[in-house]
Amino acid sequence: MTAALDVGNTNIVLAISDGGEWISTYRVFSDQKKTSDEYRVIFSSLLKNGDADPGAVDKVIISSVVPNLTLSMQKVMSKLFGVSPFVVSRFAETGLDRASIPAQLGSDLLCNLAWAHHVHPDKYVMTVDFGTALTFSTVSPKGEVKGVAIVPGLLTGVNALFGSTAQLPQAELSQPESCLGRNSEDSIRAGMMFGYAGLVERLIRQTSQELKARIYVMATGGLCQTIAPMIPLIDSVDKYHTLNGLRLLAQLNSESKDSVFKN
């Protein structure tokens, strides 16, 4: 079995796969002040009460966009599963054209692109990831990383609005009935949801125009299932997209002669 750890700016997600399905997923808050011992206790407790057998895990892979947590998570995963984790970098086997991978590309986006190209190898594919940052990553049929666009995520925008104004409340992000809000919550919801839907459509159309090609669009991230119905240009939605990319990279790199998966 494979354990995949996705270390993000807001959450850390640990997921266990039997090769075909995700048996268990656990989500904890990203806190750079916690020690590796504290994280080990947290994850150990979650695993103890979960459905997966930690002893059956023979591959561990980590994607981290929080450098201060990367080494700590390596130590935690090694102790939990007795396996040396593979940490995703631009030098990993991904199925993509390595020369086209930008030096500053985040490992989460690399996983997104790898999975997108794996699923649709004959198409231009864009992954729209509704996370702390809203990211648009595009790959060509040749596996070339064409580029990325980044804007603040939906929750980031709402929190910034709430924290910077005196009278506006925090609002739950759900599909609005109208863009004509009659109270503060509905007004924020209308502006954020319709506004971001329009933003996403514009970036998809702009990318398609620049590439002079039809793009297949895959959505993932925390709010993908909420906002995707408002965006007709999104072709598919998969909340496990990044984790699927991690699992794919675990397979590709365990098959490589340079694999670092060891007991």
FISENU-775358 format. One line per field, with one value per atom (N, C-alpha, C): x negated, y negated, z; residue number from 1; residue in one letter; atom name. Coordinates in pm, whole numbers, plus 50000, padded with zeros to 5 digits. Example, Ala and Ser with C-alpha at 12.3 -4.5 7.8 and 13.67 -1.06 7.14 Angstrom:
% residues 2
u	c(48681;48770;48680;48715;48633;48710)
v	c(50569;50450;50330;50225;50106;49997)
w	c(50780;50780;50780;50708;50714;50787)
selo	c(1;1;1;2;2;2)
drenvex	c(A;A;A;S;S;S)
nufi	c(N;CA;C;N;CA;C)
END
This chain:
% residues 263
u	c(49916;50000;49912;49971;49900;49960;49874;49915;49870;49963;49932;49959;49862;49875;49865;49971;49976;49972;49856;49835;49863;49976;50013;50003;50032;50020;50129;50244;50355;50373;50365;50387;50278;50262;50179;50273;50267;50354;50271;50305;50243;50347;50313;50406;50338;50413;50362;50436;50361;50420;50376;50468;50433;50390;50369;50329;50441;50564;50679;50768;50791;50879;50805;50858;50809;50888;50823;50891;50924;50827;50845;50778;50841;50778;50794;50689;50689;50639;50704;50670;50644;50526;50493;50446;50452;50413;50261;50213;50069;50023;49934;49886;49735;49661;49516;49455;49537;49488;49489;49562;49566;49435;49393;49274;49310;49207;49231;49293;49256;49316;49466;49505;49648;49725;49668;49735;49741;49635;49635;49746;49768;49876;50012;50029;50156;50186;50089;50112;50120;50044;50050;50188;50248;50381;50485;50471;50565;50556;50435;50417;50470;50453;50499;50650;50720;50866;50920;50830;50872;50893;50913;50944;50822;50711;50592;50494;50419;50316;50181;50126;49998;49886;49893;49789;49786;49895;49902;49848;49814;49763;49617;49588;49450;49394;49476;49430;49487;49404;49448;49395;49483;49443;49495;49415;49449;49440;49545;49541;49554;49461;49466;49437;49526;49502;49471;49443;49406;49268;49161;49025;48996;49051;49023;49084;49176;49238;49187;49115;49076;48992;48885;48797;48872;48953;49030;49123;49190;49282;49208;49087;49007;48979;48943;48915;49040;49153;49279;49320;49317;49360;49267;49139;49042;49068;49098;49125;49259;49358;49492;49496;49427;49442;49315;49202;49078;49028;49063;49024;48965;48855;48797;48886;48939;49030;48957;49028;48979;49040;48957;49004;49005;49120;49137;49055;48984;48912;48920;48869;48873;48785;48702;48613;48674;48795;48862;48910;48932;48994;49143;49191;49329;49409;49341;49409;49418;49364;49365;49229;49225;49099;49020;48916;48844;48784;48739;48677;48776;48904;49006;49056;49010;49060;48988;49059;48995;48931;48819;48745;48828;48918;48996;49134;49161;49292;49314;49426;49458;49480;49444;49457;49603;49697;49838;49884;49836;49871;49807;49687;49621;49703;49757;49844;49971;50028;50149;50124;50013;49981;49952;49881;49847;49974;50068;50191;50277;50284;50363;50311;50180;50122;50137;50129;50145;50286;50386;50526;50563;50511;50545;50417;50342;50211;50217;50335;50347;50409;50419;50487;50404;50434;50392;50484;50425;50506;50467;50569;50547;50608;50531;50584;50609;50733;50769;50784;50696;50691;50741;50859;50920;50870;50748;50688;50666;50568;50532;50501;50430;50415;50497;50554;50626;50526;50495;50390;50444;50382;50418;50291;50280;50158;50191;50112;50146;50031;50068;49970;50013;49916;49944;49954;50001;50006;49868;49763;49626;49572;49653;49606;49526;49534;49462;49544;49480;49545;49548;49668;49681;49675;49723;49717;49827;49824;49913;49960;50086;50137;50184;50160;50192;50264;50374;50444;50480;50515;50559;50681;50686;50799;50925;51036;51165;51166;51122;51120;51021;50909;50811;50873;50950;51017;51121;51200;51304;51240;51135;51069;51004;50947;50887;50993;51109;51219;51270;51286;51334;51234;51105;51003;50970;51008;50970;51085;51204;51320;51383;51449;51505;51643;51721;51861;51898;51810;51845;51815;51911;51892;51825;51782;51740;51864;51854;51970;51935;52030;52011;52013;51919;51912;51995;52113;52202;52258;52326;52378;52485;52468;52566;52687;52800;52922;52925;52857;52859;52731;52693;52578;52620;52749;52803;52829;52722;52735;52813;52897;52980;52933;52829;52766;52617;52540;52394;52347;52403;52359;52389;52511;52548;52467;52436;52359;52216;52155;52020;52021;52119;52130;52147;52231;52254;52127;52060;51938;51827;51807;51699;51727;51844;51873;51889;51972;51988;51859;51792;51668;51560;51542;51439;51475;51603;51645;51606;51628;51589;51438;51365;51219;51166;51222;51177;51206;51325;51360;51266;51235;51146;51008;50953;50820;50818;50926;50935;50938;51023;51035;50905;50840;50715;50606;50599;50499;50525;50651;50689;50653;50677;50647;50497;50417;50273;50214;50270;50220;50281;50388;50459;50506;50562;50606;50719;50801;50905;50838;50877;50818;50921;50878;50961;50931;51036;51017;51062;50970;50997;50990;51090;51095;51070;50999;50976;50964;50938;50926;51052;51041;51146;51284;51292;51423;51459;51389;51412;51555;51609;51743;51852;51820;51918;51927;51812;51812;51813;51768;51760;51892;52008;52133;52162;52095;52114;52022;51934;51833;51845;51920;51942;51813;51707;51584;51506;51544;51480;51538;51450;51495;51510;51428;51438;51393;51442;51410;51361;51249;51194;51120;51180;51117;50989;50966;50844;50736;50752;50661;50514;50482;50343;50292;50376;50337;50314;50397;50377;50243;50207;50076;49963;49979;49879;49865;49977;49971;49904;49933;49868;49718;49673;49529;49463;49537;49484;49459;49551;49535;49419;49414;49309;49170;49157;49026;48985;49082;49047;48999;49043;48999;48863;48823;48696;48578;48467;48347;48295;48342;48298;48394;48484;48583;48519;48582;48530;48624;48719;48809;48732;48698;48622;48675;48651;48679;48555)
v	c(50120;50000;49875;49766;49639;49536;49467;49353;49226;49135;49009;48894;48806;48691;48563;48482;48356;48242;48177;48071;47937;47875;47747;47635;47514;47399;47394;47453;47453;47587;47694;47829;47925;48030;48145;48264;48328;48443;48570;48669;48801;48898;48971;49065;49199;49307;49443;49508;49563;49627;49772;49856;49997;50021;49910;49920;49886;49905;49874;49767;49775;49682;49614;49501;49435;49490;49569;49636;49538;49453;49358;49226;49116;48984;48909;48837;48761;48620;48522;48383;48313;48249;48173;48035;47941;47803;47791;47718;47694;47594;47636;47550;47567;47465;47473;47470;47438;47435;47572;47666;47801;47874;47956;48038;48166;48237;48365;48466;48458;48548;48522;48397;48364;48416;48396;48446;48599;48663;48810;48863;48797;48838;48820;48708;48680;48785;48807;48902;49046;49078;49212;49241;49141;49156;49172;49092;49100;49236;49284;49414;49528;49515;49620;49637;49527;49531;49535;49556;49558;49699;49707;49835;49905;49831;49888;49944;50044;50104;50039;49957;49890;49988;50108;50207;50258;50237;50284;50181;50063;49957;49985;49991;50015;49901;49799;49681;49557;49456;49329;49218;49129;49018;48888;48782;48653;48542;48462;48335;48226;48131;48024;47888;47792;47655;47567;47632;47560;47610;47542;47591;47617;47537;47555;47682;47744;47867;47992;47974;48089;48190;48146;48238;48301;48223;48275;48386;48366;48468;48593;48576;48692;48779;48715;48788;48859;48787;48844;48966;48955;49065;49185;49159;49267;49347;49276;49343;49415;49357;49418;49546;49546;49657;49741;49696;49771;49774;49672;49661;49522;49516;49386;49317;49199;49132;49079;49077;49013;48873;48770;48632;48583;48537;48493;48368;48369;48253;48255;48151;48143;48250;48317;48420;48560;48569;48699;48747;48877;48932;48894;48826;48776;48813;48857;48879;48751;48642;48513;48487;48390;48347;48269;48330;48273;48136;48118;47991;47875;47905;47799;47761;47832;47806;47686;47578;47459;47491;47426;47452;47421;47322;47280;47345;47443;47507;47583;47557;47626;47774;47856;48000;48043;47967;48001;47981;47874;47849;47952;47998;48102;48231;48263;48381;48363;48242;48214;48234;48180;48189;48334;48406;48546;48630;48611;48689;48648;48518;48469;48528;48529;48583;48734;48800;48946;48987;48911;48945;48909;48796;48749;48717;48820;48798;48737;48736;48686;48546;48479;48350;48245;48118;48011;48018;48020;48032;47922;47860;47762;47816;47810;47842;47711;47691;47574;47623;47576;47623;47513;47537;47439;47460;47415;47429;47294;47287;47160;47057;47102;47025;47096;47020;47076;47084;47206;47224;47286;47247;47296;47351;47484;47547;47620;47598;47654;47737;47851;47943;47976;47999;48027;48176;48216;48359;48425;48345;48398;48407;48369;48371;48249;48143;48020;47934;47885;47793;47657;47612;47486;47364;47378;47265;47270;47171;47167;47023;47008;46879;46898;46799;46809;46683;46701;46590;46635;46542;46583;46674;46775;46868;46805;46874;46822;46793;46890;46870;46762;46756;46651;46514;46502;46376;46338;46436;46409;46369;46439;46407;46270;46234;46101;45993;46018;45922;45905;46016;46013;45944;45973;45918;45773;45721;45584;45485;45532;45443;45446;45339;45326;45389;45387;45428;45553;45600;45717;45846;45938;46064;46169;46279;46395;46461;46507;46567;46706;46797;46933;46928;46996;46995;47110;47076;47171;47103;47180;47121;47016;46894;46788;46802;46756;46757;46640;46533;46413;46335;46254;46165;46034;46023;45903;45935;45934;45966;45860;45905;45812;45801;45875;45861;45887;45865;45873;46011;46116;46252;46286;46255;46285;46201;46080;45991;46043;46086;46142;46271;46355;46483;46458;46362;46331;46280;46187;46131;46233;46314;46412;46524;46582;46700;46665;46565;46526;46462;46384;46320;46420;46519;46620;46711;46739;46819;46747;46616;46539;46534;46523;46522;46653;46764;46895;46909;46870;46880;46797;46675;46589;46650;46706;46764;46890;46967;47084;47040;46941;46892;46827;46751;46685;46788;46892;46997;47070;47103;47170;47085;46955;46862;46856;46849;46840;46969;47083;47211;47249;47175;47205;47350;47391;47531;47541;47645;47676;47737;47693;47742;47823;47940;48019;47970;47932;47869;47961;47987;48071;47986;47995;47914;48001;47945;48012;47907;47952;47857;47851;47786;47788;47745;47641;47587;47623;47720;47751;47799;47879;47933;47829;47722;47616;47521;47481;47379;47435;47559;47615;47611;47637;47630;47492;47389;47253;47220;47317;47291;47398;47374;47475;47523;47445;47483;47590;47621;47729;47863;47954;48082;48192;48190;48294;48240;48305;48264;48386;48372;48483;48428;48447;48395;48469;48587;48664;48644;48544;48526;48520;48433;48419;48547;48612;48739;48847;48847;48942;48918;48790;48758;48806;48793;48843;48995;49063;49209;49250;49177;49205;49188;49079;49055;49160;49207;49315;49440;49471;49588;49569;49452;49426;49429;49374;49366;49493;49576;49706;49801;49775;49858;49813;49689;49635;49699;49708;49763;49669;49543;49447;49437;49534;49528;49519;49439;49428;49493;49570;49641;49760;49751;49857;49875;49990;50011;49969)
w	c(50000;50000;50000;49959;49948;50042;50115;50196;50126;50099;50031;50127;50140;50229;50146;50150;50078;50180;50191;50290;50223;50260;50202;50303;50259;50346;50453;50425;50519;50588;50511;50564;50522;50602;50566;50551;50436;50409;50398;50478;50471;50417;50313;50253;50230;50248;50231;50115;50021;49903;49894;49849;49827;49683;49610;49471;49376;49423;49338;49398;49528;49597;49713;49754;49874;49992;50075;50185;50296;50330;50439;50403;50444;50430;50562;50599;50724;50694;50753;50728;50861;50873;50993;50951;51044;51017;51008;50909;50895;51000;51085;51193;51203;51158;51157;51298;51399;51536;51601;51544;51601;51573;51667;51649;51576;51530;51463;51559;51688;51786;51801;51799;51810;51689;51572;51451;51451;51501;51504;51594;51708;51798;51731;51661;51594;51487;51398;51289;51340;51441;51499;51554;51620;51675;51564;51459;51346;51278;51258;51192;51278;51408;51501;51492;51469;51463;51321;51223;51084;51031;50899;50835;50777;50763;50698;50800;50758;50842;50810;50900;50872;50840;50896;50872;50730;50656;50518;50418;50467;50379;50343;50213;50169;50086;50059;49988;50058;50076;50133;50045;50003;49917;49975;49965;50024;49921;49914;49842;49947;49947;50046;49981;50008;49964;50085;50198;50322;50363;50316;50343;50490;50578;50722;50779;50707;50755;50683;50575;50492;50569;50631;50704;50821;50890;51003;50956;50842;50791;50744;50691;50655;50777;50887;51011;51062;51058;51109;51027;50895;50809;50823;50835;50850;50978;51086;51214;51213;51147;51145;51063;50949;50856;50839;50893;50878;50736;50658;50517;50493;50420;50385;50282;50314;50221;50097;49986;49865;49861;49852;49850;49705;49662;49523;49495;49383;49334;49182;49119;48973;48908;48986;48932;48941;48996;49007;48870;48860;48740;48745;48642;48643;48518;48414;48287;48205;48258;48189;48125;48035;47975;48082;48135;48248;48215;48092;48053;48058;48051;48047;48187;48290;48425;48485;48518;48576;48710;48739;48862;48986;48977;49093;49101;49017;49019;49149;49217;49341;49318;49417;49403;49390;49451;49436;49292;49229;49089;48998;49034;48956;48960;49078;49090;49008;49013;48935;48785;48737;48595;48554;48638;48607;48593;48686;48680;48560;48534;48420;48290;48272;48149;48143;48257;48262;48220;48265;48236;48093;48044;47909;47831;47791;47729;47589;47529;47392;47386;47500;47504;47576;47545;47634;47755;47874;47996;48095;48152;48259;48387;48496;48628;48702;48744;48824;48967;49054;49193;49286;49346;49435;49578;49604;49736;49802;49891;49955;49847;49744;49621;49514;49423;49309;49194;49150;49051;48923;48812;48679;48616;48604;48553;48424;48320;48189;48133;48075;48016;47873;47786;47645;47620;47501;47468;47469;47455;47459;47601;47699;47837;47875;47795;47825;47921;48025;48118;48050;48012;47938;48028;48152;48244;48349;48438;48553;48575;48617;48664;48808;48893;49036;49083;49155;49220;49362;49452;49586;49578;49662;49663;49719;49704;49749;49899;49978;50122;50162;50091;50117;50093;49984;49953;50057;50099;50200;50333;50373;50500;50496;50380;50366;50375;50315;50320;50463;50532;50671;50762;50742;50830;50804;50688;50651;50654;50693;50698;50836;50872;51006;51019;50912;50924;50846;50758;50678;50755;50759;50832;50745;50807;50730;50672;50549;50484;50434;50447;50395;50243;50181;50035;49979;49933;49868;49744;49660;49537;49568;49518;49545;49454;49502;49421;49323;49358;49274;49296;49197;49215;49280;49312;49377;49524;49603;49745;49820;49915;49992;50137;50173;50304;50286;50391;50378;50334;50396;50363;50217;50172;50034;49936;49974;49886;49869;49979;49971;49890;49918;49846;49695;49660;49519;49453;49520;49462;49447;49551;49547;49447;49454;49372;49224;49194;49054;49001;49088;49046;49013;49101;49078;48961;48943;48828;48698;48695;48577;48560;48670;48665;48606;48654;48606;48456;48414;48273;48187;48233;48154;48138;48244;48236;48149;48154;48066;47920;47890;47752;47705;47792;47756;47725;47809;47787;47656;47631;47507;47385;47398;47288;47262;47368;47350;47293;47331;47282;47147;47109;46985;46984;47099;47113;47213;47197;47294;47416;47535;47659;47737;47784;47875;48016;48090;48220;48333;48427;48543;48669;48754;48877;48999;49096;49222;49332;49455;49566;49650;49766;49866;49820;49737;49696;49552;49494;49353;49326;49417;49394;49414;49488;49511;49393;49339;49235;49093;49074;48939;48861;48925;48849;48791;48841;48792;48674;48639;48535;48427;48321;48216;48148;48152;48083;48158;48282;48357;48311;48269;48212;48316;48422;48523;48658;48764;48900;48978;49047;49124;49246;49362;49484;49520;49458;49485;49379;49293;49180;49224;49321;49366;49430;49510;49572;49466;49362;49253;49184;49171;49114;49202;49332;49426;49415;49408;49396;49266;49158;49030;49040;49103;49117;49206;49306;49391;49307;49216;49130;49032;48968;48869;48932;49052;49114;49186;49223;49282;49174;49050;48938;48885;48922;48874;48948;48880;48945;49053;49051;49150;49267;49278;49385;49523;49612;49748;49848;49800;49893;49950;50075;50142;50284;50339;50482;50560)
selo	c(1;1;1;2;2;2;3;3;3;4;4;4;5;5;5;6;6;6;7;7;7;8;8;8;9;9;9;10;10;10;11;11;11;12;12;12;13;13;13;14;14;14;15;15;15;16;16;16;17;17;17;18;18;18;19;19;19;20;20;20;21;21;21;22;22;22;23;23;23;24;24;24;25;25;25;26;26;26;27;27;27;28;28;28;29;29;29;30;30;30;31;31;31;32;32;32;33;33;33;34;34;34;35;35;35;36;36;36;37;37;37;38;38;38;39;39;39;40;40;40;41;41;41;42;42;42;43;43;43;44;44;44;45;45;45;46;46;46;47;47;47;48;48;48;49;49;49;50;50;50;51;51;51;52;52;52;53;53;53;54;54;54;55;55;55;56;56;56;57;57;57;58;58;58;59;59;59;60;60;60;61;61;61;62;62;62;63;63;63;64;64;64;65;65;65;66;66;66;67;67;67;68;68;68;69;69;69;70;70;70;71;71;71;72;72;72;73;73;73;74;74;74;75;75;75;76;76;76;77;77;77;78;78;78;79;79;79;80;80;80;81;81;81;82;82;82;83;83;83;84;84;84;85;85;85;86;86;86;87;87;87;88;88;88;89;89;89;90;90;90;91;91;91;92;92;92;93;93;93;94;94;94;95;95;95;96;96;96;97;97;97;98;98;98;99;99;99;100;100;100;101;101;101;102;102;102;103;103;103;104;104;104;105;105;105;106;106;106;107;107;107;108;108;108;109;109;109;110;110;110;111;111;111;112;112;112;113;113;113;114;114;114;115;115;115;116;116;116;117;117;117;118;118;118;119;119;119;120;120;120;121;121;121;122;122;122;123;123;123;124;124;124;125;125;125;126;126;126;127;127;127;128;128;128;129;129;129;130;130;130;131;131;131;132;132;132;133;133;133;134;134;134;135;135;135;136;136;136;137;137;137;138;138;138;139;139;139;140;140;140;141;141;141;142;142;142;143;143;143;144;144;144;145;145;145;146;146;146;147;147;147;148;148;148;149;149;149;150;150;150;151;151;151;152;152;152;153;153;153;154;154;154;155;155;155;156;156;156;157;157;157;158;158;158;159;159;159;160;160;160;161;161;161;162;162;162;163;163;163;164;164;164;165;165;165;166;166;166;167;167;167;168;168;168;169;169;169;170;170;170;171;171;171;172;172;172;173;173;173;174;174;174;175;175;175;176;176;176;177;177;177;178;178;178;179;179;179;180;180;180;181;181;181;182;182;182;183;183;183;184;184;184;185;185;185;186;186;186;187;187;187;188;188;188;189;189;189;190;190;190;191;191;191;192;192;192;193;193;193;194;194;194;195;195;195;196;196;196;197;197;197;198;198;198;199;199;199;200;200;200;201;201;201;202;202;202;203;203;203;204;204;204;205;205;205;206;206;206;207;207;207;208;208;208;209;209;209;210;210;210;211;211;211;212;212;212;213;213;213;214;214;214;215;215;215;216;216;216;217;217;217;218;218;218;219;219;219;220;220;220;221;221;221;222;222;222;223;223;223;224;224;224;225;225;225;226;226;226;227;227;227;228;228;228;229;229;229;230;230;230;231;231;231;232;232;232;233;233;233;234;234;234;235;235;235;236;236;236;237;237;237;238;238;238;239;239;239;240;240;240;241;241;241;242;242;242;243;243;243;244;244;244;245;245;245;246;246;246;247;247;247;248;248;248;249;249;249;250;250;250;251;251;251;252;252;252;253;253;253;254;254;254;255;255;255;256;256;256;257;257;257;258;258;258;259;259;259;260;260;260;261;261;261;262;262;262;263;263;263)
drenvex	c(M;M;M;T;T;T;A;A;A;A;A;A;L;L;L;D;D;D;V;V;V;G;G;G;N;N;N;T;T;T;N;N;N;I;I;I;V;V;V;L;L;L;A;A;A;I;I;I;S;S;S;D;D;D;G;G;G;G;G;G;E;E;E;W;W;W;I;I;I;S;S;S;T;T;T;Y;Y;Y;R;R;R;V;V;V;F;F;F;S;S;S;D;D;D;Q;Q;Q;K;K;K;K;K;K;T;T;T;S;S;S;D;D;D;E;E;E;Y;Y;Y;R;R;R;V;V;V;I;I;I;F;F;F;S;S;S;S;S;S;L;L;L;L;L;L;K;K;K;N;N;N;G;G;G;D;D;D;A;A;A;D;D;D;P;P;P;G;G;G;A;A;A;V;V;V;D;D;D;K;K;K;V;V;V;I;I;I;I;I;I;S;S;S;S;S;S;V;V;V;V;V;V;P;P;P;N;N;N;L;L;L;T;T;T;L;L;L;S;S;S;M;M;M;Q;Q;Q;K;K;K;V;V;V;M;M;M;S;S;S;K;K;K;L;L;L;F;F;F;G;G;G;V;V;V;S;S;S;P;P;P;F;F;F;V;V;V;V;V;V;S;S;S;R;R;R;F;F;F;A;A;A;E;E;E;T;T;T;G;G;G;L;L;L;D;D;D;R;R;R;A;A;A;S;S;S;I;I;I;P;P;P;A;A;A;Q;Q;Q;L;L;L;G;G;G;S;S;S;D;D;D;L;L;L;L;L;L;C;C;C;N;N;N;L;L;L;A;A;A;W;W;W;A;A;A;H;H;H;H;H;H;V;V;V;H;H;H;P;P;P;D;D;D;K;K;K;Y;Y;Y;V;V;V;M;M;M;T;T;T;V;V;V;D;D;D;F;F;F;G;G;G;T;T;T;A;A;A;L;L;L;T;T;T;F;F;F;S;S;S;T;T;T;V;V;V;S;S;S;P;P;P;K;K;K;G;G;G;E;E;E;V;V;V;K;K;K;G;G;G;V;V;V;A;A;A;I;I;I;V;V;V;P;P;P;G;G;G;L;L;L;L;L;L;T;T;T;G;G;G;V;V;V;N;N;N;A;A;A;L;L;L;F;F;F;G;G;G;S;S;S;T;T;T;A;A;A;Q;Q;Q;L;L;L;P;P;P;Q;Q;Q;A;A;A;E;E;E;L;L;L;S;S;S;Q;Q;Q;P;P;P;E;E;E;S;S;S;C;C;C;L;L;L;G;G;G;R;R;R;N;N;N;S;S;S;E;E;E;D;D;D;S;S;S;I;I;I;R;R;R;A;A;A;G;G;G;M;M;M;M;M;M;F;F;F;G;G;G;Y;Y;Y;A;A;A;G;G;G;L;L;L;V;V;V;E;E;E;R;R;R;L;L;L;I;I;I;R;R;R;Q;Q;Q;T;T;T;S;S;S;Q;Q;Q;E;E;E;L;L;L;K;K;K;A;A;A;R;R;R;I;I;I;Y;Y;Y;V;V;V;M;M;M;A;A;A;T;T;T;G;G;G;G;G;G;L;L;L;C;C;C;Q;Q;Q;T;T;T;I;I;I;A;A;A;P;P;P;M;M;M;I;I;I;P;P;P;L;L;L;I;I;I;D;D;D;S;S;S;V;V;V;D;D;D;K;K;K;Y;Y;Y;H;H;H;T;T;T;L;L;L;N;N;N;G;G;G;L;L;L;R;R;R;L;L;L;L;L;L;A;A;A;Q;Q;Q;L;L;L;N;N;N;S;S;S;E;E;E;S;S;S;K;K;K;D;D;D;S;S;S;V;V;V;F;F;F;K;K;K;N;N;N)
nufi	c(N;CA;C;N;CA;C;N;CA;C;N;CA;C;N;CA;C;N;CA;C;N;CA;C;N;CA;C;N;CA;C;N;CA;C;N;CA;C;N;CA;C;N;CA;C;N;CA;C;N;CA;C;N;CA;C;N;CA;C;N;CA;C;N;CA;C;N;CA;C;N;CA;C;N;CA;C;N;CA;C;N;CA;C;N;CA;C;N;CA;C;N;CA;C;N;CA;C;N;CA;C;N;CA;C;N;CA;C;N;CA;C;N;CA;C;N;CA;C;N;CA;C;N;CA;C;N;CA;C;N;CA;C;N;CA;C;N;CA;C;N;CA;C;N;CA;C;N;CA;C;N;CA;C;N;CA;C;N;CA;C;N;CA;C;N;CA;C;N;CA;C;N;CA;C;N;CA;C;N;CA;C;N;CA;C;N;CA;C;N;CA;C;N;CA;C;N;CA;C;N;CA;C;N;CA;C;N;CA;C;N;CA;C;N;CA;C;N;CA;C;N;CA;C;N;CA;C;N;CA;C;N;CA;C;N;CA;C;N;CA;C;N;CA;C;N;CA;C;N;CA;C;N;CA;C;N;CA;C;N;CA;C;N;CA;C;N;CA;C;N;CA;C;N;CA;C;N;CA;C;N;CA;C;N;CA;C;N;CA;C;N;CA;C;N;CA;C;N;CA;C;N;CA;C;N;CA;C;N;CA;C;N;CA;C;N;CA;C;N;CA;C;N;CA;C;N;CA;C;N;CA;C;N;CA;C;N;CA;C;N;CA;C;N;CA;C;N;CA;C;N;CA;C;N;CA;C;N;CA;C;N;CA;C;N;CA;C;N;CA;C;N;CA;C;N;CA;C;N;CA;C;N;CA;C;N;CA;C;N;CA;C;N;CA;C;N;CA;C;N;CA;C;N;CA;C;N;CA;C;N;CA;C;N;CA;C;N;CA;C;N;CA;C;N;CA;C;N;CA;C;N;CA;C;N;CA;C;N;CA;C;N;CA;C;N;CA;C;N;CA;C;N;CA;C;N;CA;C;N;CA;C;N;CA;C;N;CA;C;N;CA;C;N;CA;C;N;CA;C;N;CA;C;N;CA;C;N;CA;C;N;CA;C;N;CA;C;N;CA;C;N;CA;C;N;CA;C;N;CA;C;N;CA;C;N;CA;C;N;CA;C;N;CA;C;N;CA;C;N;CA;C;N;CA;C;N;CA;C;N;CA;C;N;CA;C;N;CA;C;N;CA;C;N;CA;C;N;CA;C;N;CA;C;N;CA;C;N;CA;C;N;CA;C;N;CA;C;N;CA;C;N;CA;C;N;CA;C;N;CA;C;N;CA;C;N;CA;C;N;CA;C;N;CA;C;N;CA;C;N;CA;C;N;CA;C;N;CA;C;N;CA;C;N;CA;C;N;CA;C;N;CA;C;N;CA;C;N;CA;C;N;CA;C;N;CA;C;N;CA;C;N;CA;C;N;CA;C;N;CA;C;N;CA;C;N;CA;C;N;CA;C;N;CA;C;N;CA;C;N;CA;C;N;CA;C;N;CA;C;N;CA;C;N;CA;C;N;CA;C;N;CA;C;N;CA;C;N;CA;C;N;CA;C;N;CA;C;N;CA;C;N;CA;C;N;CA;C;N;CA;C;N;CA;C;N;CA;C;N;CA;C;N;CA;C;N;CA;C;N;CA;C;N;CA;C;N;CA;C;N;CA;C;N;CA;C;N;CA;C;N;CA;C;N;CA;C;N;CA;C;N;CA;C;N;CA;C;N;CA;C;N;CA;C;N;CA;C;N;CA;C;N;CA;C;N;CA;C;N;CA;C;N;CA;C;N;CA;C;N;CA;C;N;CA;C;N;CA;C;N;CA;C;N;CA;C;N;CA;C;N;CA;C;N;CA;C;N;CA;C;N;CA;C;N;CA;C;N;CA;C;N;CA;C;N;CA;C;N;CA;C;N;CA;C;N;CA;C;N;CA;C;N;CA;C;N;CA;C;N;CA;C;N;CA;C;N;CA;C;N;CA;C;N;CA;C;N;CA;C;N;CA;C;N;CA;C;N;CA;C)
END
